[in-house]
């Protein structure tokens, strides 16, 4: 999903470059393309945050605490 979203962002950036390189740049089209590109970036970021949240559900409480830095890994587990 991240790769697909990144391709969409890259395509939008390329289109923006083409718009700005025009002999007579259309400010309205450029404005719309910038807004589209930034929305795609925001959507990508939200998707990443959601994916991390879903992955975190698979961790134990101790693993989550270590991940966020509120605990140290137990380097000497008791058997």
Secondary structure as UniProt FT lines:
FT   HELIX           2..20
FT   TURN            23..24
FT   HELIX           27..56
FT   TURN            57..58
FT   HELIX           61..68
//
